[in-house]
């Protein structure tokens, strides 16, 4: 019985450490990834890149910021979005930051 409780406790901690403060790809100890969200088959000249503000989360309990596509468009002046990526950084499931990266034209 004690062994099963230990295994269950370790599993619960591992699950909590990689919980809702993390986007699609996550490591239990550390994450620093950029993942694709969406892309179009459109091609264009004079393609530029824009980034949203950084969203922050602590313990998956408190999250702040505006890291949406509209925010990235406003920051960069992009009006025609060609692709959307998401950059995520997570440390021990305690502190998470994320931002949206877009490419497109003005």
C-alpha positions as CSV (number, residue, x, y, z in Angstrom):
1,X,0.0,0.0,0.0
2,X,2.8,2.4,0.8
3,X,4.5,1.7,-2.5
4,X,1.3,2.5,-4.4
5,X,0.9,5.8,-2.5
6,X,4.4,6.8,-3.4
7,X,3.9,6.0,-7.0
8,X,0.6,7.9,-7.0
9,X,2.2,10.9,-5.3
10,X,5.1,11.0,-7.8
11,X,2.6,10.8,-10.7
12,X,0.4,13.6,-9.3
13,X,3.5,15.9,-8.8
14,X,4.6,15.1,-12.4
15,X,1.1,15.9,-13.7
16,X,0.9,19.1,-11.8
17,X,4.4,20.2,-12.9
18,X,3.4,20.0,-16.6
19,X,-0.1,21.3,-16.1
20,X,-2.1,24.1,-17.6
21,X,0.6,26.7,-17.6
22,X,2.1,25.1,-20.7
23,X,1.2,25.1,-24.3
24,X,1.4,22.1,-26.7
25,X,4.9,20.8,-26.3
26,X,6.3,20.7,-22.7
27,X,9.1,19.3,-20.7
28,X,8.6,18.5,-17.0
29,X,11.7,20.5,-15.9
30,X,12.3,23.1,-18.7
31,X,10.7,24.0,-22.0
32,X,11.9,26.5,-24.6
33,X,10.1,25.8,-27.9
34,X,8.5,27.5,-30.9
35,X,5.6,25.6,-32.4
36,X,3.6,26.3,-35.5
37,X,-0.1,27.2,-35.1
38,X,-1.3,28.0,-38.6
39,X,0.0,28.9,-42.0
40,X,-1.4,29.7,-45.4
41,X,-0.3,28.7,-48.9
42,X,-0.3,32.4,-49.9
43,X,3.0,33.8,-51.0
44,X,3.9,37.5,-50.9
45,X,6.8,39.9,-51.3
46,X,8.1,42.1,-48.5
47,X,7.1,39.7,-45.7
48,X,7.7,40.9,-42.2
49,X,7.6,39.3,-38.8
50,X,5.7,40.6,-35.8
51,X,5.5,39.6,-32.1
52,X,2.8,40.0,-29.5
53,X,3.4,41.1,-26.0
54,X,4.6,38.4,-23.6
55,X,2.0,36.6,-21.5
56,X,3.1,35.3,-18.1
57,X,1.8,32.6,-15.8
58,X,2.8,31.7,-12.3
59,X,2.0,28.2,-11.0
60,X,-0.7,28.0,-13.6
61,X,-2.8,29.9,-11.1
62,X,-2.4,33.5,-12.2
63,X,-1.9,34.5,-15.9
64,X,-1.6,38.0,-17.3
65,X,-0.9,39.6,-20.7
66,X,-2.1,39.9,-24.2
67,X,-0.3,37.5,-26.5
68,X,-2.9,37.1,-29.3
69,X,-2.7,37.5,-33.0
70,X,-4.5,40.9,-32.9
71,X,-1.9,42.2,-30.5
72,X,0.9,41.0,-32.7
73,X,-0.7,42.6,-35.7
74,X,-1.1,45.9,-33.9
75,X,2.6,45.8,-32.7
76,X,3.9,45.1,-36.2
77,X,1.5,46.8,-38.5
78,X,0.8,43.5,-40.3
79,X,-2.7,43.4,-42.0
80,X,-2.4,40.2,-44.0
81,X,-1.2,37.3,-41.8
82,X,0.6,34.4,-43.6
83,X,1.7,32.3,-40.6
84,X,1.3,32.1,-36.8
85,X,3.7,30.5,-34.4
86,X,3.7,30.3,-30.6
87,X,6.9,30.6,-28.5
88,X,6.7,29.0,-25.1
89,X,9.2,29.0,-22.2
90,X,8.5,27.1,-19.0
91,X,10.6,26.4,-15.9
92,X,9.5,23.6,-13.6
93,X,5.8,24.3,-14.2
94,X,6.2,27.3,-11.9
95,X,6.9,30.2,-14.3
96,X,5.7,30.2,-17.9
97,X,6.0,32.9,-20.6
98,X,4.6,32.8,-24.1
99,X,4.1,35.0,-27.1
100,X,2.6,34.8,-30.6
101,X,4.9,35.3,-33.6
102,X,3.3,36.1,-37.0
103,X,4.6,36.7,-40.5
104,X,2.7,38.7,-43.1
105,X,2.5,41.9,-45.1
106,X,1.4,45.5,-44.3
